[in-house]
Amino acid sequence: MQAHTRSVWAAAFFEDGRRVVTCSSDRTLRIWDVERGAQVGWPFEGHSDKVYSVAVSPDNRRIASGGRDKTIIIWDVESKQKVFNPLVKHRGRVNSVCFSPDGKRLASGSSDRSVVVWNTETGAALSTFWGHDVVWSVAFSPDGLKLSSGSLRVIRVWRTDNAEIEVLHQINADEVNDVRGVVWSPDGQQLVSASNDKVKFWDSNGYQIGQPCAGPPSKIYSIAISSDGSFVATTSLDKTVRLWSTSSHQQIGEPLEHTAEVSCVTLSPNGQLLVSGDREGNVWLWSTKITLPAATELYSTSGSYFAHRSQTKLERNLFLEALSDAEKFIDLNHSSYLGYELKQTALHGAERYDDAFEAFKTMLSKLDNAPDTQMRKLHQKHISALEVMEATVRRAIHAHLENAPLRLIDTFAGRLCNRDGQIDAFMESTEYKKLLSPWVMYGPLKMEPIEEAVAKYFSWVMLSHRWDRKEPLLHDIQHKIIYNLDPVGTVVKLQKFCKVARDAGHRWAWSDTCCIDQNNNVELQESVNSMFVWYHHSVLTIIYLSDVPPFSRSGALANSIWNTRGWTVQEFLAPSIVLFYQADWTLYLDTGSTNHKESVAIMQELEDSTGINTRALVAFRPGMRGAREKLQWASSRVTTLQEDIAYSLFGIFGVHLPVIYGEKKQNALGRLLQEIIAHSGDITALDWVGQSSNFNSCLPADIVSYKAPPCSLPSLSEDKIQASVSQLRYTVAVESASKLYALLDNISAPRFANSRLQLPCIAFPVTELRRRHGHDQETCFAYYVKADGLRDLLITTEDKLTQFSPARPVQQTFLLIRPWNRYDLELPDFTNETQNADDWPEPGHPSDDPLGQSPKENDPADSCSHPQELSLLVRLGRRFGAPPRQPRDNHLADSQSHSQALRLLVRLGQSFGALLLAQQRGGEYKRIASDHNIVARVKDIASVDAMMGVRTLEIL
């Protein structure tokens, strides 16, 4: 058909195979519907001279053209408008343009002897390659990593995957003539060139393959290759187009005759249509269906046809069709590795990973047995890639298993496995073989798919339950299949647990009954200290309520024995996903939820029964902050072994301590509380009533002592604090207040080691201790207490104390102390946490207020605006500095630091939770326990400033 008024110089098919674009000396580009033989829309007009080259982007949205006006234009197909202004860099006509496979780059070759690579998104020139004669053709390799260019006598292959310009190969393709056309085979393993009257084939290293095609009697002008690589088409000045077999290098069928010299040729994506253009402006459309059977016959005798077709179908993700062609190639070439390589890729794409791995191993054996040195080098390349992959996978596994239990039950096989067994199972699994994809092994190493596969395979389910008698232990199931054990007693629970985990798609499961060697002390230590982490990182925790019958209503969980056990606190706080199961292994309440932490009803039931707020239940953060609140959570829990009540809290507080079964509960609890105070400075653990511990008198003998709510005392509202501060500005010297503030600010934090507590405090000497008669119980005594600077108190204790008064003094010293709390300084709280904040969500509402000394808002019970309290604070100020005076500088009195100091004085005038201490012979002190909180408050007496002392006491 007559397409242009002048010569047609280039043509290119769209990916759909239904449209083709042509360019001409008439300075236009035109799109044609090949089925109707009609032009689509109007022509593209923008070049000022002849247009010699054209290309279509892989996404069919853009066209690039270059011509005699030395410019390149990138067009939008839909609007037929220029995407950018013409790209100008060449100093000669543009003979060839080519998009990269991803469409992000465009290469152009010019008569100015250069090749330029452009960014198609911005129109910027990325790099320029010199060293040519006139460049007639450019072509990207199928992977986009190489660029070939044809010029006088030579082909150059350039590396394009880095910023540096690098020539990989220079091929001497012709002794005299220009290389008019260069194309790549679809697999990127061969180059095909056209120069003068010859078509030549080159391997990836630049060596010629076989003999050239015996060309026509006149010069070849252009070349195109089919999408399956089975044949090429050439045009020549003898007015013909000829087809050539890439296998036999023989001409296929008769030449396609034209009425004028043929200047260009292009092939449709399916290879069934051929379009050519001539010097008279005609565009010719040909069907190759008649000519190609001969090509197929020649090509398939060596199997290369099937190899190329398999590769082409792999690129289109037609994996089953690619597999069929790969197997046909193997039938024709039993000893070749190539068929198995194609087969592996096709099987992997079809998700038949086990079969793909077998094909991979067969390919390696073919390469290993090949006599050719290059093949053996290729074998070593594959082996090296496999070794790198295996080492990378093992590193990912070990990193993942750092937070995993030491032993797990394989729920599919029913066997107990240690870590080596788990890893061996993975290396034989389909999941591992899936990672051996050619795209993963031979491309840039990406950790994300490896880590995802490892995390998914090695995810585990934890069991939380109440131990029954005769639970199956390690020796009962080791080297056995649990599903084959007699389904009696607690074995049924273990079997059901594993089946539930397996049915949910999880391979690994853990139960504390049989996955820990109770006789191995080292393993037991690690397990107790790691258990919280194991539960936290589990993919699911199954909580089995053996005493909750089927179809139970809300409330059954709260009344379950499971909800009274010590270990179960961390077992439902640590994990992110939990499911509660009833006695018959049906879901509790059957809410339809896949995570009962998302069930409002169940979380509310737990909050009501445990006292743990919902926020902490759902998103608990381990650490030492808010120790008093966490101790209260465990105060009503019980454990079979008395030491376990402390050990079960190690993970909740984020501590790692020795596990010493056989020690008394006072020692175990004491070691835990000592660790908390020593590392965090949090003294809320001193807020308890009951009996003192033998470990240290400031600690309770039993965790039950934390059952009562923390000491909570009334305090001033912010308005009253401000009012009190305003009055103090005129009665207390700011220098005195600042010195007191600095003294308390610089006092050392609590230290706790070897059962000795170094406690910073404000001490008030006891001046009188008198027993109240007539109201004592059998094991409890009441005492009136007077102390310098404090109002009179009444305390009750199990200890029988020596009575004294100013008239009847004793040598032993008694103190009422206010443990120093930095909260009163109103500084930011930097309590050290054992976990990074990014690793754990925020906790519930922990209290950092020891002994109820922090202020409570909007409580009018006390006010420092009273004259007596102000008088006391004035005297406190005098002790640390000059007498009170009016501030001479308003800006000094109003400064932030002075305001903080005055606010501290106001706080010191409020009620506080006190401890009663008795001095021992060595100068240390012991706490005298009380069955009620001791609430003290300063009073207005003239000598209070002389009797108030800031010090650090050693308490046994």
Secondary structure, 3 states (H helix, E strand, C coil): CECCCCCEEEEEECCCCCEEEEEECCCEEEEEECCCCEECCCCEECCCCCEEEEEECCCCCEEEEEECCCEEEEEECCCCCECCCCEECCCCCEEEEEECCCCCEEEEEECCCCEEEEECCCCCEEEEECCCCCCCEEEECCCCCEEEEECECEEEEEECCCCCCEEEEEEECCCCCEEEEEEECCCCCEEEEEECCEEEEEECCCCECCCCEECCCCCEEEEEECCCCCEEEEEECCCEEEEEECCCCCEEEEEEECCCCEEEEEECCCCCEEEEEECCCEEEEEECCCCHHHHHHHHHCCCHHHHHHHHHHHHCCCHHHHHHHHHHHHHHCCCCCHHHHHHHHHHHHCCCHHHHHHHHHHHHHHHHHCCCHHHHHHHHHHHHHHHHHHHHHHHHHHHHHCCCCCEEEECCCCEEEEHHHHHHHHHCCHHHHHHCCHHHHCCCCCHHHHHHHHHHHCCEEEEECCCCCCCCCHHHHCCCCHHHCCCCCHHHHHHHHHHHHHHCCCCEEECCCCCCCCCCHHHHHHHHHHHHHHHHHCCEEEEECCCCCCCCCCCCCCCCHHHHECCHHHHHHCCCCEEEECCCCCECCCCCCCCHHHCHHHHHHHHHHHCCCHHHHHCCCCCCCCHHHHHHHHCCCECCCCCHHHHCCHHHHCCCCCCCCCCCHHHHHHHHHHHHHHHHCCCHHHCCCCCECCCCCCCECCHHHHCCCCCCCCCCCHHHHHHHHHHHCCCCCHHHHHHHHHHHHHCCCCEEECCEEEEEEEEEEEEEEEECCCCCCCCCEEEEEEECCECCEEEEECCCCCCECCCCCCCCCEEEEEECCHHHHCCCCCCCCCCCCCCCCCCCCCCCCHHHCCCCCCCCCCCCCCHHHHHHHHHHHHHCCCCCCCCCCHHHHCCHHHHHHHHHHHHHCCCEEEEEEEECCCCCEEECCCCCCEEECECCCCCHHHHCEEEEEEEC
